[in-house]
């Protein structure tokens, strides 16, 4: 059995856990919007056509922010197509995903849906095929109370109160050759700087996200961040990171260590940002918005799903509908551990995406909605991770991976809420075959009690929840947890994700 240990000390704080870490992403892609959150003919549809069963699951998931409307989609999007009377809205070709966009859902409807799920809107502007004037126009429409042509148009469209969007993304993945309007770092930096400056002339308190690299594997990675931040540092609040992971064949050892790559990605972006900070003699520390992350079987899309006949671009096709396994959920939970471990720099994140498209929630038209395996690590972490992320001392055996070098067999993070005395420990066992005896030294916390211990694992690491068997996989109580003289002990099954909720006895009293 693997022996792994962590020491928790409440004074070793990494940073506060920002609730925006538990954001998600809704793009006009596949069935995410249409037949996902919106299906007027569904038995659970409300008066606006939104599925109430999906609303319930999104609320259970614990999503705090939602990035919208893209994604690659936004670089060809005309936001005004999605407002006003539905019968007058144009149908457009979506060049990003080779689909037909009906524009039945736009900014106003989506902002209203977010109120139902109690989440904040993070809006992306089109800097691919549009620019400064377009960003100013949608800002005026969304955030100005009344008295101008565009704000009065919103009022006339039935939305008297401004949407008051606080966080704005300046384009999407502009480093990628697949992106409409893609250019060099210098070209993007120029338009992003102009747009940021102009938007701040409307409202200096907006929070702006500039595009970083769409992956650490991009040939321009690092230099892209430097050039863009040199031009925009004073006017933006975040630089974005995007990362997706999938196994390379049957190299499950590397796949289970994907969070090692995410750790490096975050630390390298932070180092580049700090280099620019030093060159500018700035007092501001650039934050990171990890606004696309997930397990995504991208090779399946490239091989199977891509639509090529321009004459038959469908409405809401089934695209990127990955079915997630137990192993996927363990990797997914470990990526959440990485985000929490860097809570001092990563203060916003968006799981891509929310419904049907590489998503924790799946739906069937006219039928049920169900939780994928990845739903559980997200919902439990969102509920338990409160207060501050702690800098853990971890002792674990390691193993060699083909893609990421040496990796710990057991990885973990902890959060501590000083006000309530609540502690949460999240841990993964990356071993394919061996259990781990996991010891948590809680001596610095005083006497503690175990509130709950839950593990996600299965004898079949490829087991998944499907339309035919939507409850095949679910987290279960881990009855091995025990309190000893030196702390907490628990057995972590092979290929497992575990959440342990503790509370100091002084706080409980």
N, C-alpha and C positions, 0 to 999 in steps of 0.2 A: 504494500500500500504506500502511496505517495504521502510524505509528511510535509505539510506546508503551514506556515505561521505568519500572522500579522500582529502588529502592535498598534493599538489605537491610543492616541493622546489628543485630548480636545484642544490643546493649545497649538498644535501643529496644523494650522489652517492654510489651505491652498487659496480659497476664496469663497465668497457666497455662491450658493446655488441659485442662479437666476432662473425664474420660472420660464423664461423664453427658451431655455434649453429643450423644453418639451413641446416644441413646435412641429408642425407638419407642412405639407405642400400639396396644393390642389392645382393641377394644370389641365387645360383643355386638351386632353390626351386620352385616346381610347375611351373607356367607359368610366373614367374618374368622375366627370361631371354628369354626363347624360347616361342614364341607367345606373349611376352610382349614387351620388347625393340627390340627384333630381330625376324623378320618374313619375310624372303626373298621373298615370294610370294605375299606379301601384296601390294595393289595398291600404297601405299605411300612409299614403301621401297626404300632406296637409293642404290647406287652401292655396298654397303657393307652388305645389307640385313636388315638395321635398319629402323624401322618405323619412318618416318618423323613427323607423327601426334603426336607420343609419345614424340619425341624430343621437339616439340613445347610446349606441356603441361608441360614437365619437366622444360623447361626454364621459363614458366609462373609461375610454382610453386615456383621458386626462390631457388632451391637446390644449395648449395655451395660446399659440399663434399659428396662423396659416399663411404661407407664402402663396401668392396668386397674381396673375393667371398663368405664369410660366417662369422658368422653363424655356426650352427652345421655342415653344409656341409664341412667346411674347415678342420675339424679334421680327415677326411679321404681322403683329396684332394691331388693329385699329380700335382703340378702346371705345370710341364713340359708336361703333357698330353694335355694342352690347348695352346701350341705354336707350330709353324712349319706348314707344309702343312696340310690342313684340311683332305685330303684323307688319311693321315697316322696317324691321331689321334685315339687313342683307345676309345672304349666304355667301361664304367666302371659301376659297381654297386655303387649307392650312399646309404650308410647304414643309413645316417641321416634321409632321407625322403623316403626310400624304392622306389627309382626311378632308371632309367637308364640314365646316363650322357653321352651325345654324344661328349662333348668337342669341339663342333663347335665354341663356344665362349670361349676365354681365356684372359689372361692378356693383350696381345697386342691389340686385338679387343676392349676390354672394355676401355682401356686407350684412344684409338682413339675415341670411342663414347663419352667419357667424355669431349673431346675437343669440340664436337658439342654442348653439353649442358652447356659448360663453368663451369665445376665443377672440384674439386680436388679429386684425388684418395687417399683413406685411405685403405691400404692393410693389410689383416690379414694373418699371417703365420700359418702353421700347427704345433702346439705343442702337438697335440693329438697322432698321429701315427708317427710323424716325430720329428724333433728337430733342433739343432743348425746348422748342416751342410745344411739342407734344407733351413733354413732361410737365411743363407749366400749365397746360390746358387741363390735364387730368387732375393735377393738384388743385387747381381752381374749382373744378367741378366737384371734387370730393370734399374739400376742406373749408371752402369759404361759405359762410352762412347764407348770404344772399346779396343782392345788389349789383351783381355783374351778370353778363350774358350767360356764362356757363353755370354759375351757382344758381341762377334763377331757373335754368333748364333743369337742374336736379330737383329743385322745389316743384316745378311743373310736372316732373315725372313721378311725383308722389313721395318725395323724400325731403321734407322740410328741414330736418336737422342734418348738419354736415356729418360725414362719416368719420372725420377727425383721424385720419390715418397718420400714425406717428413714424412708422418705419418704412422706408422706401429703398428698393433695390435698383441700382443704376445699371439696368441691362442684365443680361444672363450669359455666362460662359463665352464672353467675347474673345477669349483666346482660342476658341475651337474653330477649325476650318469648316465644320458642319453648320456653324451658326450664321444665319442671315446677317450680313453686315460685318462679318469678321474682318479684323484688321490687325495691324501690329500693336504692340503694347503702347507705343507712343501715340498712335492714332486713337486708340480707345481712351487713353489717359486724357487726351485733349478734350474729347466730347464729354467724358465723365466729369472732368474738372469744370467745364462750362456749365453743365447741367446742375451739378452740386451747388455751384455759386449762385446760379439763377434761382434754384428752389429755395435757397437760404434767404434770398432777397424777399421772398414771400413769407417764409416762416423760419427764423434762425434756429428754432428749437426742434426741427425735424431731425430724425436719426437716419443717416444715409449709409448704405452698404455699397461699396465699390467691388467690382468683379475681380477676384483673384483667379488662380488657375482652376480649371475644371478637373484637375487631377494632378497628383505629384509626378505622374509618369509623362506629363506633357513636356516636349522638348524645350519649351520656353519657361518652365517652372523656375521660380526663384528670381530670374531676371524680369519676368513679367511683373511680379509683385513689386520689385524695386522701382521699375519705371513708373508703374501706375501710382504707387504711393508717393513718389517724389513729386508728382503733379497734383495729387488730390489730398495729401495728408491733412492739411489744415481744415478742409471742408467736409471730410467724411468721418464716420464713427466706427465703421467696421470694414474689414476686408473679408471676402467670402472664401470658403473652401468647399469643394465637392469631392466626394469619394464613394465609389461603389466596389463591392467585393463579391467574388464568386470563386468556387474551386476550379483549379486547373486540372481537369481530368479527375483522377482519384487521389490527388495530393491533398488529403484532408488535413494533414498536419499543418501545412502552410495556411490553409483556409481558416482553421481554428485559431491561428495566430494573427488574423487580419488586424486586430487592434494594435499590434506592434507597429504596423505601417501607419495607422491613423495617428498614433502617438508621435511618430517621427514627422509626419506631415504637419501637424499642428505646431510642433516645436520649431520646425524649419521656417514656417510662415511667420511665427512670432519673432524669430531671430532676424529675419529680413525686415520686418516692420520696426524692430528696435534699432536696426542699423540706420534706417531712414530717420527715425526719431532722433538719434544721436547726430546725424548730419545736419538736421534742421534745428538742433538745440531746442527741441520741443518739450513741453511739460506733459503732453498728452501721450498716453499709452494706447496704441491701436488695439481695439478689440476684434475678435474673430466671430463671424457668423458662419457656422458650418451648415449652410442652408440647403445642402443636398447630401444625404448619406443613406445608405441602406445596403442590404444584400440584393444584388440584381444579376440574374443570369443573362447578361448582355449578349452572349454568343447565341442564345436561343433566338433573340430578336433578329439578329443579323442573318440567321439561317432560315427562320420560319416566317416571322410576322410581317416583314417589310412589304408595304404595298407599292407596286411599281406601275400599274396601268393608270395613266393620268385621266383617262375617260371614266374611270369607275372608282373615284375616291369616295369611300363610304362615310356615313355619319356614325360616329361613336363605334368604331370597330373594336373587336377584342384584341387589344395590344398589351404586351408586357404583363400578362396576367400570371405571374409566377406563383406557383404553389410552394409554400415554404415548409421545410422539414424541421424536425427537432434540432438537427445540427445547425441549420440556418438560424434558428432562434437563439442558439447558444452564441454564435458569432455576433448576431445582432445585439444581444445583451452585453457582450464584451465591448462592442463599439460604444454603447451607452456608458460603460465604465470608463472608457477613454475620454469621452466628453466631460464626464464629472471630474476626472483626474486633472483636467485642465480648466477648471471652472474660473480660474483667475483671468484667463484670456478668452476662452470660448463662453460668451455670455448670451448667445442665441444659436439655435440649431433648428433645422427643419428636416424631419424624416420624410423622404421622398419615396412614395407618395401616400395618400390617405385612404383612398377607396379604389379597389379593383386593379389599379396599375401599380405593380410592385408594392403592394399595400398590405397593412395589417387587417383590413376589413374587406370582405368580398361580398358581392351581391349577385343575385340571379334576377333577371327581369321578371316581374310578376311574382317572384318567389322570395326565399329567405335571404337574410344577411347573416354572415358568420365571422367568427374570429379566426384569423390565421395564427400559426404558432408564435409569430413575432409580436402579436398583440400583447401577449402576457408580460414579457420583460418590460415593454414600454409602459403599460398601464400600472404595473406594480412599482417600477422605478419612479414614475411621475408622482405616484401617491406617497411613497416613503421618503424620497430624497428631499430633505428639507434642511434649512439652516446653511451650514458651510460644508464644503468638501474638505476632507482631511488628508494630510500627507502621510501615507501609511509606510511603515517599514515592513516589507514583504520578504519572507524567506521561502523559497520554493526550488525544487529541482528544475532543471531546464532540459530542453531537447532542441535538436537542430532542425531547422526548416529549410526547404529548398529556396523559398522566396524571401524570407524575412530574417534569416540567420538564427541566432540563438533566441529561444523564447521560454518564458516560465511556463511550467505545466499548470500552475494555479495563478490566476490573476484576480485582483480584488480592488475595491475602493470602498470608502466609508464616508457617510455624512453625519453631521451632528447638529442638532438644534439646541442651542444653549438655553433658550427660553423654556422649552418643554422637557428637556432632558432626553429626547428621543434620538436614537442612533440607528442608522441603517447600514448594513454591510452587504455589498453585492459581490459575488464571487463566481468564477467559472473554473471548471476543471476541463482542461484541453486534452487530456489523455483519452485516447480511443479505447483503452482496455482496462485501466486501473482506477480504483477508487482513491480518493484523497482524504486523509485525516487532516482536517483543517482546524487549527487552533487560533483563537482570537484572544490576545492578551488585552484585557479590559481593566487592568490594575489602576491605570491613571483616571479611570472614570468612577472609581469606588464601586459599591455594590450595584449590580445590574440585574434586571430580570428579562427573560425572553418573552416577547410579545407574540412573535410568530416566526416560523422558519418554513420557507417554501422553495421547492426545487422544480425545475423543468428539465425532464429527461425521459428517456424511453429506451427499452431494450432494442428497438429498431430506430436508429438515428435518422432514418429517412422517412419516418412516419409523419403524416401531415393531416391537417383538417381540410376536408373537401365538401363539395355540395352533397355527395352521397354519404359522407361520414363527418359532419361538421364538428363533432366533439371527440374525435379520436384522440387528440392530444390536449392536455390541460395541466397546469401546475398542480403539484400535490404537496401536502404537508410533509416536511422532512422530520420524521420522528426521532432521528438520531441525535438531534441537538441536545446538549447537556451543559449544565453549569458546574464548573469545578473550582478548586481553590485558586487557580491562576487565570481563570477566564472561561471562555465559551469554547466548546468542542463540537464539531459536526462532521459527518461524513458526506463528502461530495461525490456523487456517482460519476462514472466516466461520461464525457461529453454532456456536461450539465451546466445550467445557470441556476444560481441560488440567491435568494434574498432573505436576510435575517434582520428582523426588527427587534431592537432592544430599547430598554428604558432604564435610566438610573432610578434606583429605589428611592432616593431622596426626592426626586421629581415626582415619582408616583405617589409618595406620601403627601 
